[in-house]
Amino acid sequence: MIQKNSYSIFQFFNYSLLKVHIAVMFFGLSGLFGKWIDLPPALITCGRCVFAFATLFFLILFSKERFTLRKTGHYFVFAGLGLLLALHWCAFFYSIQIATVAVGLLTFSTFPVFTVFLETLFFREKIRWTDIVAASLTVGGVAWMVPTFDLNNSTTVGAIFGSLSGITFAILQILNRKYVQIYSGKLITFYQTGVAALVLLPIASSTAGNFTMPDILMLIALGVLCTATAHSLFISGLLSVKVRTASIIAGLEPVYGIVFAMIFLSETPLWKEICGGMMILTGAVYVSTVNKH
């Protein structure tokens, strides 16, 4: 009996929690590509979407899942969500390029708080006083990280665009809320990355310049590992991991990213960024675990 229970626990850890942790590690690693790839954010995002789209195509094909959507109107909805995804990733990479990985990831991590307040507009859900406290803590954390409210300061601009990536991601998650009950995460991401790639292709082609082989390999890794694989692992892990647990693990994304940046980029976060980041993550993890859907 003891051996059986031990095996079950070991099996659960390997096939559920481990999947979620690996996915979040890949999410955190994605920020470093903004530094590694010396290309404009639109071009990085376009390349990421192209390779993610191709990978998801084969994943869906091999899983024998249908590519068609149930309603014609859903194609237009996913097209709009693809535009939003393109804006989100462009803002995210620009934030990291102009500031640091820590600033970009931490300000992006404000999205759970934005989600709570935006849901009141979309679904008329009630805001609790604890949500206001969490929001104040998060906004305070961003303000703490900003050295000066001057648009000529790179950290300030990076924090603004990082917060923009958080807002757009929050809207994306809210609008996706209805469709994850109908379609798989792979199919939703397949359509959205495809639209984002098409939208950004004209902009990307005009600023492409000369690609190098390292750039192409980096874009493949970003699209295949940090997008298609990471999303698939995270979604499959949720089949056995509770939403509360997954939310807490997802809060580790900037932590993983900052550690990777320290190792591979020698970027050490400033004391103000650490304090502000702790405030942001506290508020974000709280609303993620308390407000579940």
Backbone as CSV, one residue per row, in Angstrom:
resi,resn,N_x,N_y,N_z,CA_x,CA_y,CA_z,C_x,C_y,C_z
1,MET,0.833,-1.219,0.000,0.000,0.000,0.000,0.859,1.257,0.000
2,ILE,1.941,1.213,0.800,2.825,2.383,0.882,3.508,2.611,-0.457
3,GLN,3.939,1.501,-1.079,4.593,1.638,-2.370,3.649,2.180,-3.416
4,LYS,2.420,1.762,-3.369,1.426,2.232,-4.351,1.164,3.716,-4.190
5,ASN,0.985,4.179,-2.958,0.743,5.596,-2.713,1.955,6.425,-3.100
6,SER,3.151,5.925,-2.788,4.369,6.648,-3.127,4.480,6.787,-4.639
7,TYR,4.157,5.729,-5.337,4.219,5.762,-6.799,3.215,6.761,-7.358
8,SER,2.037,6.842,-6.756,1.008,7.759,-7.229,1.449,9.205,-7.044
9,ILE,2.058,9.488,-5.884,2.534,10.843,-5.634,3.637,11.205,-6.617
10,PHE,4.573,10.266,-6.841,5.674,10.497,-7.758,5.149,10.736,-9.173
11,GLN,4.165,9.928,-9.539,3.583,10.035,-10.868,2.871,11.372,-11.043
12,PHE,2.141,11.811,-10.009,1.432,13.078,-10.087,2.411,14.231,-10.271
13,PHE,3.512,14.192,-9.497,4.500,15.263,-9.579,5.106,15.339,-10.972
14,ASN,5.430,14.166,-11.544,6.074,14.147,-12.839,5.165,14.625,-13.961
15,TYR,3.942,14.202,-13.927,3.085,14.444,-15.073,2.158,15.645,-14.922
16,SER,2.155,16.281,-13.793,1.260,17.422,-13.624,2.010,18.667,-13.157
17,LEU,2.471,18.651,-11.921,3.194,19.813,-11.409,4.435,20.113,-12.228
18,LEU,5.152,19.079,-12.640,6.368,19.287,-13.406,6.078,19.947,-14.750
19,LYS,4.968,19.561,-15.383,4.574,20.178,-16.647,4.334,21.675,-16.473
20,VAL,3.606,22.031,-15.420,3.289,23.439,-15.175,4.566,24.231,-14.878
21,HIS,5.444,23.655,-14.057,6.694,24.333,-13.722,7.567,24.550,-14.958
22,ILE,7.689,23.537,-15.801,8.497,23.667,-17.019,7.901,24.724,-17.936
23,ALA,6.569,24.739,-18.060,5.894,25.733,-18.895,6.184,27.145,-18.395
24,VAL,6.074,27.352,-17.091,6.316,28.681,-16.513,7.782,29.080,-16.666
25,MET,8.690,28.114,-16.563,10.110,28.400,-16.791,10.334,28.881,-18.224
26,PHE,9.671,28.235,-19.188,9.779,28.666,-20.585,9.185,30.063,-20.774
27,PHE,8.054,30.330,-20.095,7.455,31.662,-20.170,8.434,32.713,-19.663
28,GLY,9.091,32.412,-18.534,10.058,33.341,-17.978,11.270,33.517,-18.869
29,LEU,11.687,32.440,-19.518,12.838,32.485,-20.410,12.571,33.327,-21.656
30,SER,11.315,33.412,-22.076,10.980,34.125,-23.317,11.413,35.590,-23.285
31,GLY,11.417,36.191,-22.085,11.816,37.590,-21.991,13.252,37.838,-22.410
32,LEU,14.117,36.850,-22.200,15.532,37.017,-22.539,15.758,37.138,-24.044
33,PHE,14.832,36.595,-24.836,14.991,36.668,-26.277,14.891,38.107,-26.779
34,GLY,14.242,38.962,-26.003,14.187,40.372,-26.355,15.552,41.022,-26.315
35,LYS,16.453,40.455,-25.517,17.829,40.941,-25.432,18.753,40.189,-26.392
36,TRP,18.507,38.894,-26.523,19.370,38.070,-27.364,19.209,38.367,-28.847
37,ILE,17.970,38.660,-29.264,17.692,38.891,-30.691,17.732,40.392,-30.960
38,ASP,18.691,40.807,-31.737,18.867,42.232,-32.033,18.013,42.639,-33.241
39,LEU,16.687,42.568,-33.022,15.726,42.907,-34.069,14.603,43.727,-33.450
40,PRO,13.841,44.485,-34.257,12.707,45.257,-33.722,11.661,44.331,-33.092
41,PRO,10.925,44.824,-32.078,9.907,44.006,-31.405,8.881,43.387,-32.348
42,ALA,8.463,44.151,-33.378,7.470,43.621,-34.326,8.021,42.426,-35.086
43,LEU,9.315,42.468,-35.410,9.931,41.371,-36.148,10.113,40.144,-35.254
44,ILE,10.485,40.370,-33.998,10.615,39.257,-33.048,9.263,38.595,-32.832
45,THR,8.231,39.421,-32.646,6.886,38.889,-32.421,6.383,38.125,-33.630
46,CYS,6.644,38.664,-34.818,6.212,38.000,-36.051,6.884,36.641,-36.188
47,GLY,8.203,36.595,-35.963,8.924,35.323,-36.039,8.434,34.332,-35.006
48,ARG,8.185,34.815,-33.793,7.664,33.953,-32.730,6.335,33.338,-33.150
49,CYS,5.476,34.155,-33.705,4.143,33.690,-34.094,4.202,32.705,-35.265
50,VAL,5.093,32.964,-36.229,5.210,32.078,-37.387,5.609,30.673,-36.960
51,PHE,6.642,30.567,-36.126,7.129,29.248,-35.709,6.179,28.582,-34.713
52,ALA,5.513,29.382,-33.880,4.515,28.814,-32.970,3.326,28.280,-33.761
53,PHE,2.895,29.045,-34.766,1.776,28.657,-35.614,2.078,27.340,-36.329
54,ALA,3.291,27.218,-36.877,3.675,25.999,-37.597,3.722,24.797,-36.653
55,THR,4.266,25.010,-35.463,4.349,23.917,-34.487,2.962,23.457,-34.054
56,LEU,2.087,24.422,-33.778,0.731,24.091,-33.353,-0.053,23.397,-34.462
57,PHE,0.234,23.764,-35.701,-0.420,23.104,-36.838,-0.168,21.601,-36.808
58,PHE,1.096,21.212,-36.601,1.439,19.789,-36.573,0.930,19.108,-35.309
59,LEU,0.924,19.823,-34.190,0.394,19.246,-32.955,-1.093,18.935,-33.089
60,ILE,-1.829,19.862,-33.684,-3.270,19.664,-33.884,-3.515,18.562,-34.904
61,LEU,-2.684,18.552,-35.958,-2.826,17.541,-37.003,-2.594,16.141,-36.448
62,PHE,-1.543,15.979,-35.659,-1.217,14.655,-35.118,-2.205,14.224,-34.036
63,SER,-2.801,15.181,-33.350,-3.804,14.833,-32.335,-5.181,14.602,-32.952
64,LYS,-5.279,14.782,-34.273,-6.514,14.561,-35.036,-7.661,15.462,-34.564
65,GLU,-7.287,16.645,-34.126,-8.289,17.627,-33.711,-8.765,18.409,-34.936
66,ARG,-10.001,18.811,-34.927,-10.548,19.565,-36.045,-10.002,20.995,-36.070
67,PHE,-9.684,21.492,-37.276,-9.196,22.859,-37.427,-10.346,23.858,-37.553
68,THR,-11.491,23.385,-37.984,-12.615,24.288,-38.232,-13.272,24.727,-36.926
69,LEU,-13.826,25.943,-36.947,-14.534,26.477,-35.796,-16.027,26.230,-35.954
70,ARG,-16.743,26.263,-34.857,-18.164,25.894,-34.875,-19.047,26.946,-35.518
71,LYS,-18.650,28.214,-35.372,-19.458,29.296,-35.922,-18.590,30.217,-36.755
72,THR,-19.181,30.796,-37.808,-18.442,31.718,-38.674,-17.973,32.944,-37.894
73,GLY,-18.810,33.407,-36.978,-18.458,34.589,-36.195,-17.222,34.392,-35.336
74,HIS,-16.923,33.148,-34.991,-15.755,32.871,-34.152,-14.445,33.172,-34.879
75,TYR,-14.471,33.058,-36.217,-13.270,33.391,-36.987,-12.942,34.882,-36.847
76,PHE,-13.976,35.706,-36.877,-13.772,37.158,-36.722,-13.320,37.496,-35.305
77,VAL,-13.873,36.790,-34.330,-13.476,37.010,-32.939,-12.006,36.663,-32.749
78,PHE,-11.585,35.510,-33.260,-10.196,35.084,-33.114,-9.246,36.003,-33.881
79,ALA,-9.743,36.586,-34.973,-8.915,37.552,-35.708,-8.647,38.779,-34.841
80,GLY,-9.691,39.243,-34.151,-9.521,40.379,-33.250,-8.595,40.056,-32.094
81,LEU,-8.709,38.848,-31.578,-7.837,38.423,-30.477,-6.392,38.272,-30.953
82,GLY,-6.211,37.913,-32.206,-4.867,37.833,-32.776,-4.204,39.201,-32.853
83,LEU,-4.989,40.214,-33.201,-4.480,41.594,-33.216,-4.036,42.007,-31.816
84,LEU,-4.846,41.656,-30.845,-4.536,41.993,-29.454,-3.277,41.264,-28.989
85,LEU,-3.116,40.017,-29.405,-1.927,39.244,-29.047,-0.672,39.884,-29.642
86,ALA,-0.775,40.363,-30.877,0.365,41.022,-31.525,0.771,42.273,-30.749
87,LEU,-0.195,43.074,-30.338,0.087,44.279,-29.559,0.722,43.921,-28.224
88,HIS,0.193,42.877,-27.580,0.713,42.444,-26.280,2.185,42.073,-26.362
89,TRP,2.546,41.224,-27.319,3.932,40.764,-27.412,4.875,41.866,-27.875
90,CYS,4.410,42.746,-28.761,5.255,43.873,-29.197,5.576,44.788,-28.012
91,ALA,4.573,45.093,-27.213,4.785,45.933,-26.032,5.711,45.246,-25.036
92,PHE,5.550,43.945,-24.890,6.369,43.164,-23.949,7.840,43.205,-24.340
93,PHE,8.138,42.916,-25.593,9.536,42.891,-26.030,10.148,44.287,-26.067
94,TYR,9.347,45.290,-26.405,9.878,46.654,-26.396,10.244,47.074,-24.983
95,SER,9.423,46.692,-24.017,9.696,46.996,-22.616,11.032,46.408,-22.182
96,ILE,11.276,45.164,-22.565,12.513,44.491,-22.183,13.720,45.078,-22.907
97,GLN,13.538,45.417,-24.173,14.652,45.969,-24.940,15.079,47.341,-24.434
98,ILE,14.104,48.177,-24.074,14.436,49.531,-23.659,14.840,49.609,-22.190
99,ALA,14.400,48.640,-21.383,14.742,48.639,-19.959,15.534,47.371,-19.646
100,THR,14.994,46.517,-18.776,15.649,45.255,-18.430,14.619,44.135,-18.422
101,VAL,15.103,42.910,-18.359,14.214,41.752,-18.281,13.362,41.831,-17.020
102,ALA,13.976,42.254,-15.908,13.252,42.348,-14.638,12.098,43.340,-14.727
103,VAL,12.363,44.525,-15.279,11.322,45.552,-15.399,10.196,45.070,-16.299
104,GLY,10.549,44.484,-17.447,9.533,44.008,-18.384,8.657,42.914,-17.804
105,LEU,9.275,41.927,-17.169,8.519,40.798,-16.622,7.681,41.198,-15.411
106,LEU,8.234,42.022,-14.543,7.514,42.406,-13.321,6.324,43.306,-13.626
107,THR,6.498,44.259,-14.536,5.364,45.132,-14.871,4.309,44.374,-15.675
108,PHE,4.727,43.404,-16.478,3.762,42.535,-17.157,2.946,41.745,-16.145
109,SER,3.570,41.399,-15.021,2.908,40.575,-14.004,1.767,41.292,-13.294
110,THR,1.495,42.525,-13.678,0.333,43.242,-13.136,-0.974,42.739,-13.744
111,PHE,-0.895,41.887,-14.769,-2.108,41.517,-15.501,-3.212,40.877,-14.651
112,PRO,-2.912,40.075,-13.600,-4.025,39.514,-12.819,-4.884,40.592,-12.149
113,VAL,-4.228,41.675,-11.713,-4.975,42.762,-11.071,-5.829,43.489,-12.101
114,PHE,-5.268,43.748,-13.276,-6.047,44.373,-14.346,-7.235,43.480,-14.716
115,THR,-7.016,42.182,-14.705,-8.083,41.243,-15.056,-9.278,41.383,-14.122
116,VAL,-9.001,41.466,-12.826,-10.074,41.569,-11.841,-10.940,42.795,-12.093
117,PHE,-10.307,43.924,-12.368,-11.066,45.161,-12.548,-11.738,45.242,-13.917
118,LEU,-11.100,44.693,-14.926,-11.715,44.694,-16.250,-12.912,43.755,-16.314
119,GLU,-12.892,42.697,-15.504,-14.019,41.762,-15.476,-15.295,42.434,-14.989
120,THR,-15.152,43.456,-14.170,-16.345,44.180,-13.716,-17.019,44.912,-14.876
121,LEU,-16.211,45.305,-15.873,-16.767,45.991,-17.044,-17.402,45.002,-18.014
122,PHE,-16.757,43.836,-18.177,-17.244,42.846,-19.137,-18.378,41.979,-18.565
123,PHE,-18.275,41.627,-17.290,-19.211,40.671,-16.714,-19.966,41.224,-15.499
124,ARG,-19.723,42.489,-15.173,-20.390,43.151,-14.041,-20.206,42.374,-12.739
125,GLU,-18.992,41.904,-12.539,-18.691,41.179,-11.312,-18.298,42.165,-10.210
126,LYS,-18.621,41.805,-9.005,-18.433,42.707,-7.874,-16.969,42.782,-7.450
127,ILE,-16.510,44.011,-7.176,-15.162,44.217,-6.665,-15.199,44.245,-5.149
128,ARG,-14.305,43.499,-4.526,-14.211,43.486,-3.079,-13.138,44.461,-2.617
129,TRP,-13.210,44.856,-1.364,-12.232,45.810,-0.853,-10.826,45.218,-0.859
130,THR,-10.723,43.888,-0.739,-9.413,43.248,-0.793,-8.790,43.362,-2.183
131,ASP,-9.649,43.406,-3.229,-9.137,43.598,-4.581,-8.546,44.993,-4.745
132,ILE,-9.179,45.964,-4.113,-8.680,47.339,-4.163,-7.326,47.437,-3.462
133,VAL,-7.195,46.735,-2.336,-5.917,46.720,-1.621,-4.829,46.094,-2.488
134,ALA,-5.166,44.967,-3.140,-4.211,44.280,-4.008,-3.809,45.168,-5.186
135,ALA,-4.790,45.880,-5.754,-4.510,46.784,-6.864,-3.610,47.929,-6.426
136,SER,-3.884,48.473,-5.262,-3.060,49.563,-4.734,-1.630,49.099,-4.509
137,LEU,-1.497,47.872,-4.022,-0.176,47.305,-3.785,0.577,47.133,-5.102
138,THR,-0.131,46.669,-6.124,0.487,46.445,-7.431,0.903,47.750,-8.091
139,VAL,-0.005,48.731,-8.094,0.305,50.042,-8.679,1.448,50.694,-7.917
140,GLY,1.418,50.541,-6.601,2.498,51.076,-5.782,3.827,50.429,-6.112
141,GLY,3.793,49.131,-6.403,5.012,48.426,-6.774,5.602,48.935,-8.075
142,VAL,4.740,49.207,-9.062,5.214,49.765,-10.336,5.803,51.158,-10.106
143,ALA,5.098,51.975,-9.332,5.576,53.328,-9.040,6.913,53.296,-8.298
144,TRP,7.067,52.308,-7.425,8.309,52.176,-6.655,9.488,51.844,-7.563
145,MET,9.210,51.053,-8.602,10.273,50.644,-9.527,10.733,51.780,-10.430
146,VAL,9.828,52.704,-10.729,10.145,53.791,-11.657,11.022,54.831,-10.956
147,PRO,12.216,55.100,-11.483,13.116,56.049,-10.825,12.630,57.488,-10.899
148,THR,12.008,57.847,-12.024,11.494,59.194,-12.210,10.395,59.157,-13.262
149,PHE,9.382,59.995,-13.099,8.289,60.020,-14.070,8.668,60.925,-15.240
150,ASP,9.678,60.507,-15.946,10.225,61.243,-17.080,10.260,60.309,-18.279
151,LEU,9.603,60.692,-19.363,9.529,59.831,-20.541,10.861,59.711,-21.265
152,ASN,11.848,60.474,-20.835,13.187,60.315,-21.390,13.987,59.251,-20.656
153,ASN,13.420,58.733,-19.574,14.079,57.697,-18.797,13.674,56.328,-19.329
154,SER,14.658,55.498,-19.653,14.376,54.201,-20.279,13.603,53.256,-19.354
155,THR,13.902,53.295,-18.056,13.193,52.424,-17.117,11.721,52.809,-17.015
156,THR,11.455,54.124,-17.008,10.073,54.609,-16.945,9.287,54.159,-18.171
157,VAL,9.869,54.348,-19.356,9.205,53.945,-20.597,9.026,52.428,-20.633
158,GLY,10.044,51.709,-20.167,9.947,50.248,-20.116,8.822,49.790,-19.208
159,ALA,8.660,50.470,-18.059,7.583,50.119,-17.128,6.217,50.413,-17.732
160,ILE,6.118,51.503,-18.497,4.847,51.851,-19.145,4.454,50.788,-20.167
161,PHE,5.409,50.404,-21.004,5.103,49.396,-22.030,4.924,48.007,-21.408
162,GLY,5.629,47.735,-20.309,5.414,46.470,-19.606,4.014,46.400,-19.030
163,SER,3.549,47.524,-18.482,2.178,47.580,-17.956,1.160,47.467,-19.086
164,LEU,1.485,48.070,-20.250,0.610,47.946,-21.416,0.498,46.486,-21.847
165,SER,1.603,45.756,-21.789,1.551,44.329,-22.133,0.699,43.574,-21.123
166,GLY,0.719,44.016,-19.859,-0.119,43.401,-18.836,-1.596,43.671,-19.068
167,ILE,-1.924,44.910,-19.432,-3.323,45.274,-19.693,-3.871,44.504,-20.896
168,THR,-3.102,44.482,-21.985,-3.570,43.790,-23.192,-3.704,42.289,-22.957
169,PHE,-2.801,41.725,-22.144,-2.908,40.301,-21.839,-4.139,40.028,-20.981
170,ALA,-4.448,40.939,-20.059,-5.635,40.790,-19.221,-6.904,40.791,-20.083
171,ILE,-6.968,41.718,-21.028,-8.121,41.782,-21.936,-8.212,40.504,-22.760
172,LEU,-7.052,40.032,-23.224,-7.007,38.808,-24.026,-7.534,37.618,-23.234
173,GLN,-7.128,37.515,-21.974,-7.573,36.406,-21.142,-9.078,36.470,-20.877
174,ILE,-9.580,37.668,-20.662,-11.009,37.834,-20.396,-11.837,37.441,-21.618
175,LEU,-11.407,37.897,-22.795,-12.141,37.593,-24.016,-12.018,36.111,-24.388
176,ASN,-10.901,35.504,-24.001,-10.718,34.068,-24.266,-11.529,33.196,-23.320
177,ARG,-11.970,33.807,-22.225,-12.647,33.057,-21.158,-13.826,32.233,-21.679
178,LYS,-14.567,32.785,-22.607,-15.735,32.098,-23.151,-15.328,30.944,-24.064
179,TYR,-14.233,31.127,-24.822,-13.904,30.177,-25.879,-13.075,28.989,-25.402
180,VAL,-12.449,29.102,-24.228,-11.712,27.944,-23.708,-12.664,26.837,-23.274
181,GLN,-13.947,27.172,-23.126,-14.952,26.163,-22.810,-15.405,25.415,-24.058
182,ILE,-15.054,25.974,-25.229,-15.508,25.387,-26.494,-14.366,24.738,-27.265
183,TYR,-13.209,25.415,-27.275,-12.066,24.940,-28.063,-10.857,24.671,-27.167
184,SER,-9.937,23.865,-27.675,-8.716,23.562,-26.928,-7.786,24.767,-26.951
185,GLY,-6.886,24.812,-25.985,-5.916,25.899,-25.934,-5.031,25.921,-27.163
186,LYS,-4.708,24.731,-27.697,-3.867,24.653,-28.896,-4.546,25.318,-30.081
187,LEU,-5.843,25.040,-30.260,-6.555,25.587,-31.413,-6.718,27.099,-31.292
188,ILE,-7.013,27.593,-30.092,-7.145,29.030,-29.879,-5.832,29.739,-30.169
189,THR,-4.733,29.191,-29.627,-3.419,29.795,-29.845,-3.005,29.688,-31.309
190,PHE,-3.391,28.605,-31.969,-3.094,28.408,-33.390,-3.658,29.548,-34.226
191,TYR,-4.933,29.857,-34.039,-5.567,30.922,-34.817,-5.009,32.299,-34.447
192,GLN,-4.802,32.532,-33.179,-4.354,33.856,-32.745,-2.922,34.149,-33.176
193,THR,-2.036,33.157,-33.092,-0.663,33.371,-33.551,-0.618,33.522,-35.073
194,GLY,-1.496,32.803,-35.774,-1.560,32.933,-37.225,-1.969,34.327,-37.654
195,VAL,-2.996,34.868,-37.005,-3.458,36.231,-37.323,-2.384,37.253,-36.956
196,ALA,-1.772,37.091,-35.792,-0.724,38.026,-35.357,0.437,38.043,-36.343
197,ALA,0.810,36.867,-36.854,1.897,36.783,-37.831,1.533,37.509,-39.121
198,LEU,0.303,37.323,-39.592,-0.145,37.978,-40.827,-0.183,39.502,-40.671
199,VAL,-0.669,39.958,-39.531,-0.773,41.397,-39.285,0.605,42.050,-39.226
200,LEU,1.539,41.373,-38.585,2.866,41.953,-38.381,3.804,41.746,-39.567
201,LEU,3.443,40.856,-40.492,4.324,40.542,-41.612,4.708,41.770,-42.450
202,PRO,3.747,42.653,-42.830,4.142,43.854,-43.596,5.104,44.760,-42.823
203,ILE,4.851,44.924,-41.517,5.723,45.771,-40.690,7.081,45.103,-40.534
204,ALA,7.055,43.805,-40.283,8.300,43.073,-40.072,9.163,43.042,-41.328
205,SER,8.532,42.861,-42.497,9.291,42.765,-43.743,9.970,44.077,-44.093
206,SER,9.362,45.194,-43.681,9.952,46.506,-43.976,11.122,46.838,-43.065
207,THR,11.247,46.099,-41.959,12.338,46.359,-41.008,13.217,45.131,-40.811
208,ALA,13.072,44.164,-41.719,13.762,42.891,-41.524,15.278,43.028,-41.592
209,GLY,15.772,43.776,-42.583,17.218,43.891,-42.719,17.826,42.555,-43.096
210,ASN,18.982,42.296,-42.569,19.673,41.042,-42.854,19.564,40.095,-41.664
211,PHE,18.844,38.999,-41.872,18.737,37.974,-40.835,20.062,37.229,-40.726
212,THR,20.414,36.863,-39.534,21.573,35.998,-39.328,21.061,34.633,-38.876
213,MET,21.870,33.613,-39.039,21.464,32.277,-38.631,21.164,32.207,-37.134
214,PRO,21.961,32.864,-36.274,21.610,32.871,-34.844,20.236,33.477,-34.571
215,ASP,19.876,34.540,-35.324,18.560,35.155,-35.155,17.457,34.156,-35.485
216,ILE,17.614,33.447,-36.570,16.602,32.471,-36.995,16.472,31.346,-35.970
217,LEU,17.611,30.856,-35.477,17.577,29.782,-34.483,16.918,30.252,-33.192
218,MET,17.186,31.503,-32.813,16.567,32.069,-31.612,15.058,32.184,-31.788
219,LEU,14.622,32.622,-32.962,13.190,32.762,-33.227,12.497,31.393,-33.228
220,ILE,13.191,30.381,-33.740,12.624,29.026,-33.713,12.451,28.551,-32.274
221,ALA,13.480,28.775,-31.462,13.401,28.373,-30.050,12.295,29.134,-29.328
222,LEU,12.180,30.416,-29.619,11.144,31.241,-28.992,9.753,30.772,-29.378
223,GLY,9.567,30.475,-30.664,8.245,30.060,-31.136,7.877,28.642,-30.742
224,VAL,8.848,27.721,-30.851,8.568,26.307,-30.599,8.539,26.000,-29.101
225,LEU,9.607,26.391,-28.383,9.721,26.048,-26.968,8.922,26.968,-26.054
226,CYS,9.158,28.285,-26.201,8.578,29.237,-25.245,7.139,29.635,-25.562
227,THR,6.625,29.186,-26.700,5.243,29.532,-27.052,4.396,28.271,-27.212
228,ALA,4.623,27.533,-28.301,3.775,26.371,-28.578,3.927,25.284,-27.507
229,THR,5.157,24.898,-27.199,5.388,23.838,-26.214,4.953,24.267,-24.820
230,ALA,5.324,25.502,-24.442,4.995,25.994,-23.098,3.490,26.061,-22.882
231,HIS,2.761,26.585,-23.871,1.309,26.677,-23.733,0.675,25.291,-23.667
232,SER,1.167,24.368,-24.471,0.618,23.005,-24.476,0.870,22.309,-23.135
233,LEU,2.081,22.477,-22.591,2.407,21.869,-21.302,1.550,22.452,-20.185
234,PHE,1.396,23.773,-20.194,0.641,24.433,-19.132,-0.819,23.988,-19.152
235,ILE,-1.400,23.958,-20.337,-2.812,23.585,-20.471,-3.027,22.123,-20.086
236,SER,-2.133,21.235,-20.526,-2.284,19.820,-20.182,-2.048,19.588,-18.694
237,GLY,-1.167,20.381,-18.094,-0.920,20.258,-16.667,-2.122,20.641,-15.835
238,LEU,-2.941,21.566,-16.357,-4.122,22.020,-15.631,-5.194,20.932,-15.499
239,LEU,-5.046,19.856,-16.252,-6.017,18.774,-16.150,-5.943,18.084,-14.792
240,SER,-4.789,18.155,-14.129,-4.619,17.503,-12.829,-4.244,18.451,-11.704
241,VAL,-3.733,19.638,-12.054,-3.313,20.614,-11.035,-4.448,21.599,-10.788
242,LYS,-4.709,21.904,-9.533,-5.753,22.861,-9.195,-5.400,24.257,-9.715
243,VAL,-6.441,25.032,-10.037,-6.235,26.379,-10.562,-5.456,27.235,-9.565
244,ARG,-5.763,27.085,-8.289,-5.069,27.853,-7.256,-3.559,27.554,-7.275
245,THR,-3.219,26.284,-7.375,-1.814,25.885,-7.398,-1.124,26.397,-8.658
246,ALA,-1.794,26.250,-9.806,-1.212,26.703,-11.068,-1.001,28.219,-11.061
247,SER,-1.914,28.962,-10.426,-1.805,30.412,-10.354,-0.582,30.834,-9.553
248,ILE,-0.339,30.121,-8.470,0.830,30.429,-7.637,2.116,30.124,-8.420
249,ILE,2.127,28.986,-9.116,3.302,28.631,-9.915,3.519,29.656,-11.030
250,ALA,2.432,30.095,-11.675,2.534,31.091,-12.744,3.127,32.398,-12.234
251,GLY,2.917,32.679,-10.945,3.493,33.881,-10.353,5.005,33.835,-10.282
252,LEU,5.585,32.643,-10.503,7.035,32.487,-10.495,7.671,32.876,-11.826
253,GLU,6.855,33.197,-12.840,7.395,33.522,-14.160,8.459,34.615,-14.112
254,PRO,8.190,35.776,-13.487,9.241,36.797,-13.434,10.436,36.372,-12.590
255,VAL,10.192,35.534,-11.592,11.304,35.050,-10.762,12.241,34.201,-11.607
256,TYR,11.671,33.259,-12.365,12.481,32.452,-13.271,13.207,33.354,-14.276
257,GLY,12.487,34.310,-14.842,13.071,35.191,-15.845,14.225,36.008,-15.299
258,ILE,14.062,36.534,-14.084,15.116,37.347,-13.467,16.340,36.487,-13.165
259,VAL,16.117,35.264,-12.684,17.238,34.355,-12.404,17.976,34.024,-13.699
260,PHE,17.232,33.726,-14.770,17.853,33.452,-16.067,18.640,34.664,-16.565
261,ALA,18.077,35.872,-16.365,18.749,37.098,-16.802,20.043,37.323,-16.028
262,MET,20.037,36.980,-14.748,21.251,37.103,-13.934,22.324,36.129,-14.415
263,ILE,21.901,34.924,-14.817,22.852,33.902,-15.246,23.379,34.167,-16.647
264,PHE,22.471,34.442,-17.589,22.857,34.524,-18.996,23.152,35.952,-19.495
265,LEU,22.614,36.957,-18.816,22.804,38.338,-19.265,23.566,39.200,-18.264
266,SER,23.838,38.626,-17.101,24.508,39.371,-16.019,23.713,40.611,-15.620
267,GLU,22.389,40.528,-15.712,21.501,41.615,-15.291,21.067,41.372,-13.845
268,THR,21.563,42.184,-12.957,21.173,42.073,-11.551,20.147,43.152,-11.239
269,PRO,18.941,42.787,-10.798,17.921,43.798,-10.512,18.336,44.735,-9.389
270,LEU,17.953,45.999,-9.514,18.229,46.983,-8.480,17.361,46.713,-7.257
271,TRP,17.748,47.285,-6.129,16.997,47.096,-4.894,15.565,47.597,-5.029
272,LYS,15.386,48.737,-5.728,14.042,49.275,-5.940,13.200,48.324,-6.791
273,GLU,13.828,47.678,-7.773,13.102,46.735,-8.620,12.691,45.495,-7.832
274,ILE,13.563,45.061,-6.917,13.235,43.897,-6.080,12.063,44.212,-5.155
275,CYS,12.110,45.372,-4.504,11.026,45.762,-3.585,9.714,45.970,-4.341
276,GLY,9.801,46.695,-5.455,8.597,46.926,-6.256,8.053,45.635,-6.820
277,GLY,8.963,44.750,-7.231,8.531,43.455,-7.764,7.831,42.602,-6.735
278,MET,8.312,42.634,-5.503,7.658,41.872,-4.431,6.249,42.388,-4.177
279,MET,6.073,43.704,-4.255,4.737,44.292,-4.085,3.807,43.867,-5.216
280,ILE,4.324,43.903,-6.454,3.524,43.515,-7.617,3.114,42.049,-7.532
281,LEU,4.079,41.186,-7.221,3.801,39.751,-7.179,2.854,39.390,-6.041
282,THR,2.964,40.098,-4.924,2.056,39.839,-3.804,0.612,40.115,-4.210
283,GLY,0.392,41.275,-4.827,-0.954,41.622,-5.276,-1.438,40.714,-6.383
284,ALA,-0.530,40.363,-7.313,-0.919,39.527,-8.448,-1.267,38.104,-8.023
285,VAL,-0.434,37.510,-7.162,-0.688,36.150,-6.706,-1.977,36.095,-5.883
286,TYR,-2.225,37.153,-5.097,-3.442,37.160,-4.278,-4.690,37.122,-5.137
287,VAL,-4.788,38.029,-6.099,-6.005,38.066,-6.920,-6.103,36.839,-7.817
288,SER,-4.953,36.237,-8.163,-4.988,35.034,-9.005,-5.557,33.839,-8.255
289,THR,-5.253,33.755,-6.967,-5.672,32.589,-6.185,-7.051,32.767,-5.569
290,VAL,-7.452,34.012,-5.285,-8.741,34.263,-4.648,-9.854,34.357,-5.683
291,ASN,-9.575,35.044,-6.815,-10.587,35.225,-7.858,-10.370,34.164,-8.925
292,LYS,-10.981,33.016,-8.797,-10.828,31.903,-9.718,-12.112,31.726,-10.529
293,HIS,-11.908,31.263,-11.762,-13.064,30.995,-12.631,-12.891,29.623,-13.255
